[in-house]
């Protein structure tokens, strides 16, 4: 298979299996640390469903979500974890039923867990429910407690999964930002030793060769011996996330899996913070705010208190001797003003997270006095409204226009219709020779339907537009947008043939064939798109249209039912299905689906 985006893949640091060793190799010399680490949440952060890792209550695995009028079930049977969602029609019968085996459990379960599945295309998607350990109950996953939630179609991106698991064994360069979001079937289970200590291949080889202890130690990273900023970066690579609404952008020459312990965090990622109306930074509290809040504390700013001052990362929280004796850390600078040893209870109180509202966490902002009000009071799910975006650490940002190019790209990846960021990026592309922001700008112009502008940007890349399937697909889309259907079809077909494993390439080519009345030719790529990504709602609906045009009514109705099982909010699919049922002399069934469509509007 052709490696995509050669121009940026060649820039990404190589990641090879030879650099790493299986994590259990570490147990050979570090048996006690390895054993204790298996009880740490990081080691349990991503797992295959197995009986021994389950903590959920499957006896009460059914609940109803009223905003989306959907019933959800999780069952464990015959060694398999199965997700099920359905609705109830006007006659009290199940409708829009879909079942999906769970491929991965994400999260240790110390507070919550969510569930993922992988499609034949290699893409990963999140399921809409979660297990909340503190409440011992099932509920909607973060961001899903709304009528128009993503259902089973929310993609899991590398920059998100980055912090939930060890690095997979993938081709060098395949983790660059604009590379396809695909995962191998075999993935690590949990964030292992080498995420904090660096690749262990050389360390193990040197140790086995009998070289000196100094040489053995020099071949691996011990975070506690690093300078403070680099030591903190090891923890902050995952535990510093200023705003879930806007993820900081990787440096343009860095892949998602390229961070190595011992390097400055700013050389890998440029974190941004946001301003929200009525919610200053001191009042914002999200589930991954450990480091963000700690950095606001005078104890961190002046006293050098950091993560490993209070936590031994090799020990579960309940067995961590540092955490049990945390008062000694406080007494290093402060006199005891009470006989109690519970400094944390008053100065780092438990607080409900604003983004994961079923979870209560320790607030790591060390405060003189507890904040007013009830910090664990029930909250409604909050959606961020962003007034402004700024860099968290301005000193790490490139000077001049390049820094603002990074800011514009960060904004556009979250809000691709932001006109101010689009205009700035358009005027300052010459601040860098990297192809990455150019790809961001092309994607933005396509989203904004500025097809000629996108064509001009693609043309400026020269031969890269011919070699790279994504650019070829984008060029085909833009050509069709300006009225050049024949040229667009040629490019869309070339992209599809260059990488036949990308569902969008199949779909985009088929869409133009269908629009041109060439339905028989559109069927194979549409079917291929569905086979690659079975939750591809638009492909199910378009194939139903194609079947209808070819007089294959029963197959069209089957596709529409499947589309509605994937996404019950598709009003167009209801309308098409009702029409076909009437034409098939099934008035009662047509009435059933018409009423269901009215119920979910």
C-alpha positions in Angstrom: 0.0 0.0 0.0 1.3 3.4 -0.9 2.4 5.5 2.1 0.4 8.7 2.1 1.6 12.3 2.3 5.2 11.6 1.5 6.1 15.2 1.9 5.2 15.3 5.6 5.9 11.6 6.4 9.5 12.2 5.6 9.7 14.8 8.3 8.4 12.8 11.2 11.0 11.1 13.5 11.2 7.4 12.9 9.3 5.1 15.2 10.4 1.5 14.9 9.6 -1.6 16.8 13.3 -2.2 17.3 13.5 1.0 19.5 11.1 -0.6 22.0 10.8 -3.8 23.9 7.7 -5.6 25.3 6.9 -3.9 28.7 7.1 -7.2 30.5 10.8 -7.3 29.6 11.3 -4.6 32.2 10.1 -7.1 34.9 13.3 -9.1 34.3 15.4 -6.6 36.3 12.7 -4.4 37.9 10.2 -7.0 39.1 8.8 -5.2 42.1 8.4 -1.9 40.3 6.8 -3.6 37.3 4.4 -5.6 39.5 3.3 -2.6 41.5 2.9 -0.5 38.3 0.3 -3.0 37.1 -2.1 -1.6 39.7 -1.6 2.0 38.6 -4.3 3.6 36.4 -1.9 4.3 33.6 -1.1 0.6 33.2 -4.9 -0.1 33.0 -5.7 2.8 30.6 -6.7 0.7 27.6 -7.6 -3.0 27.5 -9.2 -5.7 25.5 -12.5 -6.8 27.1 -11.7 -9.8 29.3 -13.5 -11.2 32.3 -10.6 -10.4 34.7 -10.6 -6.7 33.8 -14.3 -6.0 34.1 -15.6 -3.9 36.9 -19.0 -2.9 35.5 -22.4 -4.0 36.7 -24.0 -5.9 33.8 -27.0 -6.9 35.9 -28.1 -3.3 35.6 -26.7 -2.7 32.1 -29.8 -1.0 30.7 -30.8 2.6 30.9 -32.9 5.1 29.0 -31.6 8.5 27.7 -34.6 10.7 27.4 -33.1 13.6 25.3 -32.3 11.2 22.4 -35.2 8.8 23.2 -32.8 5.9 23.1 -32.4 2.8 25.2 -28.9 1.6 25.8 -27.6 -1.8 27.0 -24.2 -3.3 27.8 -24.0 -7.1 28.2 -21.2 -9.5 28.8 -21.9 -12.9 27.4 -19.8 -15.8 26.1 -16.6 -13.9 26.6 -17.8 -10.9 24.6 -18.8 -7.3 25.5 -21.8 -6.2 23.4 -23.2 -2.7 23.1 -26.9 -2.3 22.0 -29.0 0.8 21.3 -32.6 1.0 20.2 -35.7 3.2 20.3 -39.4 2.4 21.1 -41.9 3.2 18.4 -45.5 4.4 18.8 -46.7 0.8 19.1 -44.3 0.0 21.9 -42.0 -2.1 19.7 -38.2 -1.8 19.3 -37.0 0.1 16.3 -33.7 1.4 15.0 -31.9 -1.4 16.8 -28.1 -1.7 16.4 -25.6 -3.9 18.1 -21.8 -3.5 18.2 -19.2 -5.6 19.8 -16.7 -3.7 21.9 -13.1 -4.0 20.9 -11.4 -1.8 23.5 -12.1 -0.5 27.0 -10.7 3.0 27.5 -9.9 4.1 31.0 -8.7 2.3 34.2 -12.2 2.5 35.7 -10.9 4.2 38.8 -13.5 6.8 38.0 -14.9 6.0 34.6 -14.6 4.0 31.4 -15.7 4.4 27.8 -15.8 1.9 25.0 -14.3 1.8 21.5 -14.7 -0.3 18.4 -12.5 -0.7 15.3 -13.9 -0.9 11.7 -12.4 -2.9 8.8 -10.8 0.3 7.6 -8.7 0.4 10.8 -10.5 3.5 12.1 -11.6 3.6 15.8 -14.9 5.0 17.0 -16.3 5.7 20.5 -19.6 4.3 21.8 -21.9 6.8 23.5 -22.1 5.3 27.0 -19.8 5.2 29.9 -19.4 3.3 33.2 -19.0 5.7 36.2 -17.4 3.9 39.0 -18.0 6.5 41.7 -21.8 6.4 41.0 -21.6 2.6 40.2 -23.9 3.3 37.3 -24.1 3.5 33.5 -24.6 6.9 31.8 -23.9 8.9 28.7 -20.3 9.4 27.9 -18.8 12.9 28.1 -20.2 15.1 25.4 -23.2 12.8 24.7 -25.8 14.0 27.1 -27.8 15.8 24.4 -30.5 14.9 21.8 -28.1 15.5 18.9 -25.1 13.5 20.2 -22.6 11.7 17.9 -24.1 8.3 18.6 -21.7 5.5 17.4 -20.0 7.8 14.8 -17.5 9.8 16.9 -14.0 9.1 15.5 -11.1 8.5 17.9 -8.1 10.4 16.8 -4.5 9.7 17.4 -3.9 13.0 19.3 -6.6 11.8 21.8 -5.6 8.2 22.1 -2.0 9.3 22.5 -2.5 9.7 26.2 -4.6 6.6 26.8 -2.1 4.0 25.6 1.4 3.1 24.8 2.6 3.7 21.2 1.6 1.2 18.6 3.9 -0.4 16.2 3.2 1.6 13.0 5.1 2.8 10.0 7.4 5.7 10.5 5.6 8.9 9.5 2.1 7.4 9.5 1.3 9.4 12.7 1.7 12.8 11.0 -1.3 15.0 11.5 -2.8 14.6 8.0 -2.2 10.9 7.6 -5.2 8.7 7.8 -6.5 8.0 11.3 -5.9 4.2 11.2 -4.9 1.8 13.9 -3.4 -1.7 13.6 -5.6 -4.5 14.9 -2.9 -5.3 17.5 -2.4 -2.5 20.0 -0.6 -2.2 23.4 -2.8 -2.6 26.5 -2.0 0.3 28.9 0.5 3.1 29.1 3.7 1.2 29.7 7.1 1.8 31.2 8.6 3.3 28.1 6.2 6.3 27.8 8.0 7.7 30.9 11.4 6.2 30.5 11.8 6.3 26.7 12.5 3.5 24.3 14.1 0.5 26.1 15.7 -1.4 23.2 19.2 0.0 23.7 18.9 -0.2 27.4 18.1 -3.9 27.3 20.7 -4.7 24.8 23.4 -2.9 26.8 22.3 -4.6 30.0 22.4 -8.0 28.4 25.8 -7.4 27.0 27.3 -7.0 30.4 28.5 -3.4 30.0 29.0 -1.2 33.0 26.1 0.0 35.2 26.8 3.6 34.1 26.3 2.6 30.4 23.1 0.7 31.3 21.7 3.7 33.1 22.7 6.1 30.4 20.7 4.2 27.9 17.4 4.9 29.6 15.7 8.0 31.0 15.1 8.3 34.7 12.7 11.2 35.0 13.7 12.0 38.5 17.2 12.9 37.4 16.2 15.3 34.7 16.2 19.1 35.0 12.8 20.3 36.5 11.3 21.4 33.2 12.2 18.2 31.4 11.1 16.1 34.4 7.7 17.8 34.5 7.4 17.3 30.7 7.3 13.5 31.2 4.1 13.9 33.3 2.8 16.9 31.3 2.9 15.1 28.0 -0.5 13.6 29.1 -1.6 15.3 32.2 -1.4 18.9 31.0 -4.5 19.7 28.9 -5.7 23.3 29.4 -9.0 22.9 27.5 -10.7 19.8 26.2 -12.5 22.1 23.7 -9.2 22.9 21.9 -6.2 20.6 21.8 -2.8 22.3 21.3 -1.2 21.7 17.9 1.9 19.5 17.5 4.9 21.1 15.9 4.5 20.8 12.2 7.5 18.4 11.9 6.3 16.1 14.7 4.1 13.0 14.6 1.6 12.2 17.2 3.7 9.3 18.6 7.0 11.2 18.5 7.4 12.6 22.0 10.4 11.1 23.9 11.0 11.6 27.7 14.0 13.9 28.2 12.9 16.5 25.6 11.2 19.8 26.2 7.4 19.6 25.9 7.3 22.7 23.8 9.5 21.1 21.1 6.6 18.6 20.6 3.4 20.4 21.3 2.3 24.1 21.7 -0.5 24.1 24.3 -3.2 26.7 24.1 -5.6 28.1 26.8 -9.0 29.6 26.2 -11.1 32.4 27.5 -14.7 31.6 28.2 -17.4 34.2 29.0 -18.1 34.2 32.7 -15.5 31.5 33.5 -12.0 32.7 34.1 -9.1 30.2 34.2 -9.2 30.1 38.0 -12.8 28.8 37.9 -12.3 26.2 35.1 -11.9 22.6 36.2 -11.8 19.7 33.9 -11.0 16.0 34.3 -7.5 16.3 32.9 -6.6 19.5 34.8 -4.0 17.9 37.2 -1.1 19.9 35.8 -3.0 22.8 34.5 -4.4 23.6 38.0 -1.1 22.7 39.8 0.7 25.2 37.6 -1.6 27.9 39.0 -0.4 27.1 42.6 2.2 29.2 44.4 3.5 26.0 45.8 4.5 25.0 42.3 5.5 28.5 41.1 7.6 29.3 44.1 8.3 26.1 45.9 9.0 23.6 43.2 6.3 21.2 44.2 5.6 18.9 41.3 3.9 15.7 40.4 6.4 13.3 41.9 6.7 15.3 45.1 3.4 13.6 46.1 3.1 10.7 43.8 5.2 7.6 43.1 4.1 6.8 39.5 5.0 3.1 40.1 2.4 2.7 43.0 -1.4 2.6 43.0 -2.8 5.6 44.8 -4.1 3.6 47.7 -0.6 2.1 48.3 1.5 5.1 47.4 3.7 6.0 50.4 4.4 9.5 49.1 0.7 10.3 49.0 0.1 8.7 52.4 2.8 11.0 53.8 1.9 14.1 51.8 1.7 16.2 54.9 5.5 16.0 55.1 5.7 17.8 51.7 3.6 20.6 53.1 5.6 20.9 56.3 8.7 21.4 54.2 7.6 25.0 53.8 4.7 25.5 56.1 4.2 25.2 59.9 1.4 22.9 61.0 -1.6 25.1 62.0 -3.8 22.1 63.1 -3.3 18.7 64.6 -4.9 17.2 61.5 -2.7 15.6 58.8 -5.4 16.3 56.1 -3.8 19.3 54.4 -5.2 18.1 51.0 -8.7 17.9 52.3 -8.9 21.7 52.8 -6.3 23.0 50.4 -6.8 20.6 47.4 -10.5 19.7 47.8 -12.3 17.1 45.8 -14.3 18.8 43.0 -16.7 17.8 40.3 -15.3 18.0 36.8 -17.1 20.4 34.5 -16.5 18.3 31.4 -17.1 14.9 32.9 -19.9 15.7 35.3 -20.3 12.2 36.8 -16.8 12.3 38.2 -15.3 13.9 41.3 -11.5 14.6 41.2 -8.9 16.2 43.4 -8.4 19.8 42.5 -4.6 20.1 42.1 -4.7 23.9 42.5 -3.3 24.3 46.0 -5.4 27.1 47.6 -5.2 29.0 50.8 -8.9 28.6 51.4 -11.4 26.3 49.8 -13.5 27.9 47.0 -17.0 29.0 48.0 -20.0 26.8 47.4 -20.3 23.1 47.2 -17.5 21.8 45.0 -19.1 18.4 44.3 -22.6 19.7 43.6 -24.3 18.1 40.6 -23.5 19.9 37.3 -25.1 19.9 33.9 -22.8 19.0 31.1 -21.0 22.1 29.9 -20.1 23.1 26.3 -17.3 25.6 26.1 -18.0 28.9 24.3 -14.6 30.3 23.3 -14.0 34.0 23.3 -10.2 33.9 22.8 -7.3 31.5 22.3 -3.8 32.1 23.6 -0.7 30.1 24.1 -0.2 28.6 27.6 3.6 29.1 27.6 4.4 32.0 25.3 8.2 31.5 25.7 7.9 28.2 23.9 6.2 29.7 20.8 8.1 30.7 17.7 8.5 34.4 17.4 6.8 36.5 14.7 4.2 35.4 12.3 5.1 31.7 12.6 3.8 31.6 16.2 0.5 33.1 15.0 0.4 30.5 12.2 0.4 27.8 14.8 -2.4 29.6 16.7 -4.5 29.9 13.5 -4.0 26.2 12.7 -5.0 25.3 16.3 -8.2 27.3 15.9 -9.1 26.0 12.5 -8.7 22.4 13.5 -11.4 23.0 16.1 -13.5 25.6 14.2 -12.8 25.3 10.5 -15.2 28.1 9.6 -13.4 30.7 11.7 -12.9 33.5 9.2 -10.2 35.5 11.1 -7.9 32.5 11.5 -8.5 31.5 7.8 -7.6 35.0 6.7 -4.5 35.2 8.8 -3.2 31.7 7.7 -3.9 32.7 4.1 -1.7 35.8 4.4 1.1 34.2 6.4 1.8 30.8 4.8 5.3 32.0 3.8 6.2 32.1 7.5 7.1 28.4 7.1 8.0 26.0 4.4 6.1 23.1 6.0 3.3 21.6 4.0 1.2 21.0 7.1 -0.4 24.4 7.5 -1.0 24.5 3.8 -3.0 21.3 4.1 -4.9 22.8 7.0 -5.7 25.8 4.8 -6.9 23.7 1.9 -9.1 21.6 4.2 -10.6 24.8 5.6 -11.2 26.4 2.2 -13.0 23.2 1.1 -15.2 23.2 4.2 -16.0 26.9 3.5 -16.8 25.9 -0.2 -14.1 28.2 -1.6 -13.3 25.7 -4.3 -11.2 27.9 -6.6 -9.1 29.1 -3.7 -8.5 25.5 -2.7 -7.5 24.6 -6.3 -5.0 27.5 -6.4 -3.5 26.3 -3.1 -3.2 22.7 -4.3 -1.7 23.9 -7.6 1.0 25.8 -5.7 2.2 22.4 -4.2 3.3 21.2 -7.7 3.9 17.5 -8.1 2.8 16.7 -4.5 -0.8 17.1 -5.6 -0.3 14.2 -8.1 1.6 11.9 -5.8 -0.5 12.2 -2.7 -4.0 10.6 -2.6 -5.5 13.0 -0.1 -4.5 16.0 -2.2 -5.8 14.2 -5.3 -9.1 13.6 -3.6 -9.3 17.2 -2.5 -8.4 18.5 -5.9 -11.2 16.3 -7.4 -13.7 17.7 -4.9 -12.7 21.3 -5.7 -12.8 20.6 -9.5 -16.3 19.3 -9.2 -17.1 22.4 -7.1 -16.1 24.8 -9.9 -18.0 22.8 -12.5 -15.2 20.6 -13.9 -16.9 17.2 -13.4 -14.8 15.2 -15.8 -11.5 16.4 -14.3 -12.9 15.9 -10.8 -13.9 12.4 -11.5 -10.5 11.5 -12.8 -8.8 12.8 -9.7 -11.3 11.2 -7.3 -10.8 7.9 -9.1 -7.0 8.2 -8.9 -7.2 8.9 -5.2 -9.5 5.9 -4.6 -7.2 3.6 -6.6 -4.0 4.9 -4.9 -5.4 4.0 -1.4 -8.5 1.8 -1.7 -8.7 1.4 2.1 -10.0 5.0 2.7 -13.8 5.0 2.9 -14.1 8.7 1.9 -12.2 8.2 -1.3 -14.7 5.5 -2.3 -17.6 7.6 -1.3 -16.5 10.8 -2.9 -15.9 9.1 -6.3 -19.3 7.3 -6.0 -21.1 10.5 -5.1 -20.2 12.2 -8.4 -21.0 9.1 -10.4 -24.4 9.0 -8.7 -25.0 12.7 -9.2 -24.1 12.1 -12.9 -26.7 9.4 -13.2 -24.1 6.6 -13.5 -25.7 4.5 -10.6 -24.5 1.1 -11.7 -20.9 2.4 -11.6 -21.5 4.0 -8.3 -22.6 0.8 -6.5 -19.2 -0.9 -6.2 -17.4 2.0 -4.5 -20.4 2.7 -2.3 -20.4 -0.9 -1.2 -16.7 -0.8 -0.6 -17.1 2.4 1.5 -19.7 0.6 3.7 -17.6 -2.5 4.0 -14.7 -0.5 5.2 -16.8 1.7 7.6 -20.1 0.1 8.5 -21.3 3.2 10.4 -21.0 5.4 7.3 -24.5 6.8 7.4 -24.2 8.9 4.3 -23.0 5.9 2.3 -25.9 3.8 3.3 -28.4 6.6 2.3 -26.6 7.2 -1.0 -26.5 3.5 -1.8 -30.3 3.4 -1.1 -30.8 6.2 -3.6 -28.7 4.3 -6.1 -30.7 1.0 -5.5 -33.9 3.0 -5.9 -32.7 4.5 -9.2 -31.9 1.0 -10.4 -35.3 -0.4 -9.4 -34.0 -2.5 -6.5 -36.5 -1.3 -4.0 -36.1 -4.0 -1.3 -32.3 -3.4 -1.1 -32.9 0.3 -0.9 -35.3 -0.1 2.1 -32.8 -2.4 3.8 -30.1 0.2 3.5 -32.4 3.0 4.8 -33.2 0.9 7.9 -29.5 0.3 8.5 -28.8 4.0 8.1 -31.4 4.8 10.7 -30.1 2.2 13.1 -26.7 3.9 12.8 -28.2 7.4 13.2 -31.9 7.6 14.1 -31.9 11.4 13.4 -31.7 11.2 9.6 -35.0 12.8 8.6 -34.2 12.3 4.9 -33.9 8.6 5.4 -37.3 8.4 7.1 -38.9 10.3 4.2 -37.3 8.0 1.6 -38.2 4.9 3.5 -41.8 6.0 4.0 -42.1 6.7 0.2 -40.7 3.3 -0.7 -42.9 1.5 1.7 -46.0 3.2 0.3 -44.9 2.3 -3.2 -44.4 -1.3 -2.0 -48.0 -1.4 -0.7 -47.0 -1.5 2.9 -49.1 1.3 4.4 -49.0 0.2 8.0 -45.2 -0.1 8.0 -45.0 3.3 6.2 -47.1 4.8 8.9 -44.9 3.2 11.6 -41.7 4.8 10.2 -43.5 8.1 9.5 -44.5 8.4 13.2 -41.0 7.4 14.3 -39.5 10.1 12.1 -41.8 12.7 13.7 -40.9 11.5 17.2 -37.2 12.0 16.8 -37.2 15.4 15.1 
